[in-house]
Amino acid sequence: MRRAVLPLVLVACGGPQVAEPKLADLSKQLPATLEADHPHQGDPRPAHVRIYADAAIRALPRWKEDLADQLDYASQLLTPMFGVKLVVDDVKPWDRTGDPKDALKALAAADDGRDVTWVIGYVAPGDVASKAMSELGDAQVLGHYVTVRGWAEKPETDALAPKLPDLKPAERSEVLQAHRRHKQTVVLLHMLAQTLGAIDEADPSWIQHPLYSPKQSTFAGRTRELMQVAIDQRLSGETDATIAHALLEQIEKQDWGGWIPADHDQVVAALRNVADAAKAGKTAADVPTAAYEQFDRVRELRKRGDLASAMTELDNLLVAYPANATMHELKCEILIDKPGIADRTTRQVCNRVAELAPGDPTVHFTVGEALAKAGDIAGAHAELALASGKIANLTIGQDDAWKRLIGIYQTMGALTWTEDAIAAAKLDRDPAAELVAEARARYGVPRGAKFVRPEAEGALVDAVRGALDLVYASKYGEAERAIDAGERKWRGAPGFEAARCDLLLRQGSTDAARGACVRAIAADPQESWALYLAGVIDLRDTSAGGTRAGIASLKKAIAADPTLKQAWHALGKALERAHDATSLDEARKAYQAKFNEPLP
């Protein structure tokens, strides 16, 4: 629930231009007015903010009134330009200590940013009247936190004094107050724009120029387009990853010479960093913007197979960023490529990732998948269980993470673990569920079976499938030996009885085949291959009773395994023999709907 809006609630004024109160004879000394040359249509939307003021700001006279005035002035530009007004939900004292350059990090630690669009921190004034925006405030691309340095009263007054000759005290005060209001508001707008993906502008009269000027009055048109995309999506509740993707499309669709190239490249790299992290489903810290180009080169070297060069460059990066989990994750992946997951150093590096980012499931997916490919099913399951427990930590990409887990288990052939992951994921529908059900029915692996442990389900399915393949290839002697071996290893597994039924039927031993199918169905009433073969055997009896029994068995096979085409085909012929036109028409419609083709 939102807090009650304090008296500092900002109400945006209408109109495309916001006028500063001026005295006619002071116009040359006053800063530019903030202007929106393309007014936004419709009612403004609220952008809720929470304000923090450190001790140095709170020691200033009328600090609350000054902040309210500056935020109001910012809102007066944002409303006609973007259809947004700032609404302050709370103003909090901030017991910040340490270097003001670290204030942004401290602000994020002090407030989780919940229920607001921005958290804004006001920090002690500097000792000089700086023009560099980087010294006057701080913000990150797609960040939710902004800091603004307070107005340095004496240095700013001294810097303006030569420009204010022969003014009366009241006039001087009026002009100084106008400059204070303009500069503090422009710095705030610059930082807010930075969180919306704005790129530094080359024209010094534009607000997103890296140096402050009292002549700044608006944003460039292309910058305004970016900010509009970002603020619309942010107020609609879209994720940072979605916003990053939209901004990249907006930036790259048309080159524009009004942006400063170096900052353009940094912003694009930062946006790609956010998008890449989202695709991977990570909670680990992103790669710093300054290192992203080199990090991307390492990934490209790995993709080309130049692992030695990739590792050399990555190790150089890690000297500068020894605690960056994403970089260590890439090193883990390269070492898995070579020398492999069984290598001791590889496991140490991968374990280091988990230490640096304990809430991130990524490295557990990486290691678990590698162990599965190496045949260490128990080890893979242990890592994937850790991944499963950390998926909830992801702020974005949870569904993709669950799908990745399901996919790995499915590749392993681990039917029970796949089903457990599907249940935990709570996805609307996952196609893996149908494939697991098909494997259970066709190869005789009912859930909870005593004859096979979950980690051996994949091996059992492969063994039954292998025996059937030998049967289909008419390698009957090899098929017999494979079935015998499977029955010794997995006593009571009905899939081998079904395979034996198929073998005996092809060898002409119908009665013996019938007995094998009966035993398979007794062990697992859903064993679809045995049900299908039993139906085929029944249909060899051309009497009405045989036809009815065959149809019943084939319908059970289809109910247990709807994708078993052989059962559908046999059922169609049986219904034709029985002259059951109604049931045959229903079967044809159901087959068409299921396979998008006519029933043969």
RABELHU-V560777 format. One record per residue. RES is the residue in three letters. SS is DSSP state (h for helix, s for strand, l for the rest). PSI is psi in radians with two decimals (999 if undefined). OMEGA is omega as a letter, one per 30 degrees, with the letter a starting at -180 (* if undefined). Layout:
res->{RES/RES}
ss->{SS/SS}
psi->{PSI/PSI}
omega->{OMEGA/OMEGA}
This chain:
res->{MET/ARG/ARG/ALA/VAL/LEU/PRO/LEU/VAL/LEU/VAL/ALA/CYS/GLY/GLY/PRO/GLN/VAL/ALA/GLU/PRO/LYS/LEU/ALA/ASP/LEU/SER/LYS/GLN/LEU/PRO/ALA/THR/LEU/GLU/ALA/ASP/HIS/PRO/HIS/GLN/GLY/ASP/PRO/ARG/PRO/ALA/HIS/VAL/ARG/ILE/TYR/ALA/ASP/ALA/ALA/ILE/ARG/ALA/LEU/PRO/ARG/TRP/LYS/GLU/ASP/LEU/ALA/ASP/GLN/LEU/ASP/TYR/ALA/SER/GLN/LEU/LEU/THR/PRO/MET/PHE/GLY/VAL/LYS/LEU/VAL/VAL/ASP/ASP/VAL/LYS/PRO/TRP/ASP/ARG/THR/GLY/ASP/PRO/LYS/ASP/ALA/LEU/LYS/ALA/LEU/ALA/ALA/ALA/ASP/ASP/GLY/ARG/ASP/VAL/THR/TRP/VAL/ILE/GLY/TYR/VAL/ALA/PRO/GLY/ASP/VAL/ALA/SER/LYS/ALA/MET/SER/GLU/LEU/GLY/ASP/ALA/GLN/VAL/LEU/GLY/HIS/TYR/VAL/THR/VAL/ARG/GLY/TRP/ALA/GLU/LYS/PRO/GLU/THR/ASP/ALA/LEU/ALA/PRO/LYS/LEU/PRO/ASP/LEU/LYS/PRO/ALA/GLU/ARG/SER/GLU/VAL/LEU/GLN/ALA/HIS/ARG/ARG/HIS/LYS/GLN/THR/VAL/VAL/LEU/LEU/HIS/MET/LEU/ALA/GLN/THR/LEU/GLY/ALA/ILE/ASP/GLU/ALA/ASP/PRO/SER/TRP/ILE/GLN/HIS/PRO/LEU/TYR/SER/PRO/LYS/GLN/SER/THR/PHE/ALA/GLY/ARG/THR/ARG/GLU/LEU/MET/GLN/VAL/ALA/ILE/ASP/GLN/ARG/LEU/SER/GLY/GLU/THR/ASP/ALA/THR/ILE/ALA/HIS/ALA/LEU/LEU/GLU/GLN/ILE/GLU/LYS/GLN/ASP/TRP/GLY/GLY/TRP/ILE/PRO/ALA/ASP/HIS/ASP/GLN/VAL/VAL/ALA/ALA/LEU/ARG/ASN/VAL/ALA/ASP/ALA/ALA/LYS/ALA/GLY/LYS/THR/ALA/ALA/ASP/VAL/PRO/THR/ALA/ALA/TYR/GLU/GLN/PHE/ASP/ARG/VAL/ARG/GLU/LEU/ARG/LYS/ARG/GLY/ASP/LEU/ALA/SER/ALA/MET/THR/GLU/LEU/ASP/ASN/LEU/LEU/VAL/ALA/TYR/PRO/ALA/ASN/ALA/THR/MET/HIS/GLU/LEU/LYS/CYS/GLU/ILE/LEU/ILE/ASP/LYS/PRO/GLY/ILE/ALA/ASP/ARG/THR/THR/ARG/GLN/VAL/CYS/ASN/ARG/VAL/ALA/GLU/LEU/ALA/PRO/GLY/ASP/PRO/THR/VAL/HIS/PHE/THR/VAL/GLY/GLU/ALA/LEU/ALA/LYS/ALA/GLY/ASP/ILE/ALA/GLY/ALA/HIS/ALA/GLU/LEU/ALA/LEU/ALA/SER/GLY/LYS/ILE/ALA/ASN/LEU/THR/ILE/GLY/GLN/ASP/ASP/ALA/TRP/LYS/ARG/LEU/ILE/GLY/ILE/TYR/GLN/THR/MET/GLY/ALA/LEU/THR/TRP/THR/GLU/ASP/ALA/ILE/ALA/ALA/ALA/LYS/LEU/ASP/ARG/ASP/PRO/ALA/ALA/GLU/LEU/VAL/ALA/GLU/ALA/ARG/ALA/ARG/TYR/GLY/VAL/PRO/ARG/GLY/ALA/LYS/PHE/VAL/ARG/PRO/GLU/ALA/GLU/GLY/ALA/LEU/VAL/ASP/ALA/VAL/ARG/GLY/ALA/LEU/ASP/LEU/VAL/TYR/ALA/SER/LYS/TYR/GLY/GLU/ALA/GLU/ARG/ALA/ILE/ASP/ALA/GLY/GLU/ARG/LYS/TRP/ARG/GLY/ALA/PRO/GLY/PHE/GLU/ALA/ALA/ARG/CYS/ASP/LEU/LEU/LEU/ARG/GLN/GLY/SER/THR/ASP/ALA/ALA/ARG/GLY/ALA/CYS/VAL/ARG/ALA/ILE/ALA/ALA/ASP/PRO/GLN/GLU/SER/TRP/ALA/LEU/TYR/LEU/ALA/GLY/VAL/ILE/ASP/LEU/ARG/ASP/THR/SER/ALA/GLY/GLY/THR/ARG/ALA/GLY/ILE/ALA/SER/LEU/LYS/LYS/ALA/ILE/ALA/ALA/ASP/PRO/THR/LEU/LYS/GLN/ALA/TRP/HIS/ALA/LEU/GLY/LYS/ALA/LEU/GLU/ARG/ALA/HIS/ASP/ALA/THR/SER/LEU/ASP/GLU/ALA/ARG/LYS/ALA/TYR/GLN/ALA/LYS/PHE/ASN/GLU/PRO/LEU/PRO}
ss->{l/l/l/l/l/l/l/l/l/l/l/l/l/l/l/l/s/l/l/l/l/l/l/h/h/h/l/l/l/l/l/l/l/l/s/l/l/l/l/l/l/l/l/l/s/s/s/s/s/s/s/s/s/s/h/h/h/h/l/l/l/l/h/h/h/h/h/h/h/h/h/h/h/h/h/h/h/h/h/h/h/h/l/s/s/s/s/s/s/s/s/s/s/s/l/l/l/l/l/h/h/h/h/h/h/h/h/h/h/h/l/l/l/l/l/l/l/s/s/s/s/s/s/l/l/l/l/l/l/l/l/s/h/h/h/h/s/s/s/l/l/l/l/l/s/s/s/s/s/l/l/l/h/h/h/h/h/h/h/h/h/l/l/l/l/l/l/l/h/h/h/h/h/h/h/h/h/h/h/h/h/h/h/h/h/h/h/h/h/h/h/h/h/h/h/l/l/l/l/l/s/l/l/l/l/s/l/l/l/l/s/l/l/l/l/l/l/s/l/l/h/h/h/h/h/h/h/h/h/h/h/h/h/h/h/l/l/l/l/h/h/h/h/h/h/h/h/h/h/h/h/h/l/l/l/l/l/l/s/l/h/h/h/h/h/h/h/h/h/h/h/h/h/h/h/h/h/h/h/h/l/l/l/l/l/l/l/l/h/h/h/h/h/h/h/h/h/h/h/h/h/h/h/l/l/l/h/h/h/h/h/h/h/h/h/h/h/h/h/h/l/l/l/l/h/h/h/h/h/h/h/h/h/h/h/h/h/l/l/l/l/l/l/h/h/h/h/h/h/h/h/h/h/h/h/h/l/l/l/l/l/h/h/h/h/h/h/h/h/h/h/h/h/l/l/l/h/h/h/h/h/h/h/h/h/h/h/h/h/h/h/h/h/l/l/l/l/h/h/h/h/h/h/h/h/h/h/h/h/h/h/h/l/l/h/h/h/h/h/h/h/h/h/h/h/l/l/l/l/l/h/h/h/h/h/h/h/h/h/h/h/h/h/l/l/l/l/l/l/l/l/l/l/h/h/h/h/h/h/h/h/h/h/h/h/h/h/h/h/h/h/h/l/l/l/h/h/h/h/h/h/h/h/h/h/h/h/h/h/l/l/l/l/h/h/h/h/h/h/h/h/h/h/h/h/h/l/l/l/h/h/h/h/h/h/h/h/h/h/h/h/h/h/l/l/l/l/h/h/h/h/h/h/h/h/h/h/h/h/l/l/l/l/h/h/h/h/h/h/h/h/h/h/h/h/h/h/h/h/h/l/l/l/l/h/h/h/h/h/h/h/h/h/h/h/h/h/l/l/l/h/h/h/h/h/h/h/h/h/h/h/h/h/h/h/l/l/l/l/l}
psi->{2.38/2.60/2.73/2.34/2.25/2.99/-0.18/0.12/2.34/2.30/2.11/2.46/2.66/2.99/2.57/-0.35/2.40/2.03/2.30/2.51/2.13/2.67/2.36/-0.72/0.00/0.12/-0.59/-0.37/-0.24/2.65/2.97/2.73/2.60/2.31/2.50/1.82/-0.17/1.44/2.41/2.42/2.65/2.99/2.48/2.60/2.51/2.39/1.81/2.40/2.70/2.33/2.38/2.40/2.17/3.10/-0.68/-0.64/-0.75/-0.31/-0.21/2.53/2.44/0.59/-0.67/-0.74/-0.69/-0.75/-0.75/-0.71/-0.77/-0.74/-0.62/-0.74/-0.71/-0.74/-0.56/-0.46/-0.73/-0.58/-0.97/-0.42/-0.75/-0.05/0.60/2.37/2.49/2.30/2.04/2.08/-0.49/2.62/2.12/2.51/2.54/1.94/1.04/2.48/2.93/-3.01/2.26/-0.39/-0.36/0.14/-0.62/-0.76/-0.71/-0.63/-0.75/-0.57/-0.48/-0.36/2.29/-0.09/0.17/2.43/0.18/2.76/-0.68/2.62/2.17/2.18/2.28/2.22/2.71/2.45/2.72/3.13/-0.17/2.86/1.40/2.66/-0.22/2.12/-0.59/-0.37/-0.25/-0.19/-3.09/2.54/2.80/2.70/2.19/0.34/2.96/0.15/2.49/2.43/2.58/2.23/2.49/2.91/2.13/1.64/-1.06/-0.88/-0.69/-0.72/-0.75/-0.67/-0.56/-0.36/-0.79/-0.36/-0.03/1.07/2.56/0.59/2.52/2.75/-0.75/-0.69/-0.74/-0.76/-0.71/-0.79/-0.75/-0.73/-0.66/-0.71/-0.69/-0.86/-0.76/-0.86/-0.81/-0.64/-0.74/-0.71/-0.78/-0.82/-0.69/-0.78/-0.71/-0.73/-0.63/-0.65/-0.23/0.28/0.23/2.52/2.50/2.39/2.58/-0.54/2.14/-0.19/-0.09/2.55/-0.51/0.26/2.53/-0.20/2.39/2.52/2.45/-0.13/-0.10/2.31/-0.29/3.11/2.66/2.72/-0.77/-0.64/-0.72/-0.65/-0.78/-0.85/-0.63/-0.77/-0.84/-0.79/-0.61/-0.79/-0.63/-0.74/-0.31/-0.02/0.25/2.71/2.83/-0.61/-0.74/-0.74/-0.74/-0.77/-0.77/-0.71/-0.70/-0.73/-0.74/-0.72/-0.75/-0.20/-0.39/2.15/2.59/2.26/-0.06/-0.14/2.61/2.11/-0.75/-0.73/-0.60/-0.83/-0.66/-0.74/-0.76/-0.74/-0.73/-0.71/-0.71/-0.59/-0.79/-0.78/-0.72/-0.75/-0.66/-0.72/-0.63/-0.22/1.15/2.63/-0.15/2.70/2.44/2.82/2.32/2.52/-0.71/-0.41/-0.04/-0.70/-0.77/-0.67/-0.72/-0.61/-0.65/-0.77/-0.65/-0.70/-0.72/-0.72/-0.59/-0.10/0.08/1.27/-0.59/-0.82/-0.69/-0.77/-0.66/-0.84/-0.68/-0.71/-0.61/-0.71/-0.71/-0.38/-0.69/-0.51/1.21/-0.29/0.27/1.94/-0.60/-0.66/-0.73/-0.59/-0.76/-0.66/-0.72/-0.78/-0.68/-0.73/-0.53/-0.63/-0.77/2.15/-0.10/2.92/-0.42/-0.22/2.43/-0.74/-0.70/-0.85/-0.63/-0.77/-0.76/-0.66/-0.58/-0.62/-0.80/-0.56/-0.70/-0.55/1.26/-0.35/-0.01/2.21/-0.16/-0.90/-0.53/-0.64/-0.82/-0.88/-0.75/-0.75/-0.70/-0.71/-0.67/-0.75/-0.52/-0.05/0.07/1.41/-0.73/-0.75/-0.70/-0.77/-0.64/-0.77/-0.73/-0.51/-0.66/-0.74/-0.78/-0.70/-0.23/-0.07/-0.61/-0.31/-0.32/2.30/-0.42/2.70/0.34/-0.76/-0.73/-0.64/-0.74/-0.71/-0.63/-0.77/-0.80/-0.74/-0.69/-0.83/-0.66/-0.73/-0.62/-0.29/0.27/1.60/-0.84/-0.79/-0.61/-0.82/-0.72/-0.72/-0.69/-0.74/-0.72/-0.58/-0.55/0.70/2.70/-0.79/2.32/2.17/-0.35/-0.53/-0.71/-0.66/-0.66/-0.78/-0.67/-0.78/-0.73/-0.79/-0.78/-0.51/0.18/0.96/1.29/2.58/2.38/0.20/2.45/-0.35/-0.06/2.38/2.69/-0.67/-0.26/0.03/-0.73/-0.73/-0.66/-0.81/-0.75/-0.66/-0.75/-0.78/-0.71/-0.71/-0.74/-0.68/-0.66/-0.65/-0.84/-0.55/0.09/0.46/1.23/-0.66/-0.80/-0.66/-0.76/-0.78/-0.66/-0.70/-0.77/-0.76/-0.71/-0.69/-0.57/-0.63/-0.67/1.38/2.24/0.02/2.04/-0.33/-0.58/-0.60/-0.67/-0.72/-0.69/-0.69/-0.79/-0.77/-0.85/-0.64/-0.73/-0.46/-0.03/0.10/1.37/-0.81/-0.74/-0.66/-0.76/-0.76/-0.71/-0.71/-0.70/-0.75/-0.67/-0.77/-0.58/-0.66/-0.57/1.75/-0.21/0.20/1.70/-0.61/-0.67/-0.70/-0.72/-0.85/-0.64/-0.69/-0.72/-0.74/-0.77/-0.67/-0.25/-0.38/1.86/0.02/2.89/-0.67/-0.72/-0.71/-0.79/-0.77/-0.70/-0.77/-0.74/-0.75/-0.69/-0.65/-0.65/-0.68/-0.74/-0.67/-0.67/-0.54/1.41/-0.28/0.06/1.60/-0.64/-0.68/-0.69/-0.81/-0.77/-0.67/-0.73/-0.79/-0.65/-0.70/-0.62/-0.77/-0.65/-0.03/0.62/1.41/-0.67/-0.84/-0.62/-0.71/-0.71/-0.72/-0.70/-0.73/-0.73/-0.69/-0.75/-0.76/-0.61/-0.77/-0.03/0.70/2.74/2.63/2.16/999}
omega->{l/l/l/a/a/l/a/l/a/l/a/l/l/l/a/a/a/a/l/l/a/l/a/a/l/a/a/a/a/l/l/l/l/a/l/a/l/a/l/a/l/a/l/l/a/l/a/l/l/a/l/l/a/a/a/l/a/l/a/l/l/a/l/a/l/l/l/a/a/l/l/l/l/a/l/l/a/a/l/a/a/a/a/l/l/l/a/a/a/l/a/l/a/a/a/l/l/a/l/l/l/a/a/l/l/l/l/l/a/a/a/l/a/l/l/l/l/l/a/l/l/a/a/l/l/a/a/l/a/l/a/l/a/l/a/l/a/l/l/l/a/l/l/a/a/l/l/l/l/l/l/a/a/l/a/l/l/a/a/a/a/a/a/a/l/l/l/a/a/l/l/l/l/a/l/l/l/l/l/a/a/a/a/l/l/l/l/a/l/a/l/l/l/l/a/l/l/a/a/a/a/a/a/l/l/a/a/l/a/l/l/l/l/l/a/a/a/l/l/a/a/l/l/l/l/a/l/l/a/a/l/a/a/l/l/l/l/l/l/l/l/l/l/l/a/a/l/l/a/a/a/a/a/l/a/a/a/l/l/a/a/a/l/a/a/l/l/l/l/l/l/l/l/a/a/l/l/l/a/a/a/l/a/a/l/l/l/a/a/a/a/a/l/l/l/l/l/l/l/l/l/a/l/l/l/a/a/l/l/a/l/a/a/l/l/l/a/l/a/a/a/a/a/a/a/l/l/l/l/l/l/a/l/l/l/l/l/g/l/a/a/a/a/l/l/a/l/l/l/l/l/l/a/l/a/a/a/a/a/a/a/a/l/l/a/a/a/l/l/l/l/l/l/l/l/a/a/l/l/a/l/l/a/l/l/l/a/a/a/a/a/l/a/l/l/l/a/a/l/l/l/l/l/l/l/a/l/l/a/l/l/a/a/a/a/a/l/l/l/l/l/l/a/a/a/l/a/l/l/a/l/a/l/a/l/l/l/a/l/a/a/a/l/l/a/a/l/a/a/a/a/l/a/a/a/a/l/l/l/l/l/a/l/l/l/l/l/l/l/l/a/a/a/l/a/l/l/l/l/a/l/l/l/a/l/l/l/a/a/a/l/l/a/a/l/l/l/l/l/l/l/l/a/a/l/l/l/a/a/a/l/l/l/a/l/l/l/l/l/a/l/l/l/a/l/a/a/a/l/l/l/a/l/l/l/l/l/a/l/l/a/l/l/l/l/l/l/a/l/l/a/a/l/l/l/l/a/l/a/a/a/a/a/a/a/l/l/a/l/l/l/l/l/l/l/l/a/a/l/a/a/a/l/l/l/l/l/l/a/l/l/a/a/a/l/l/a/l/a/*}
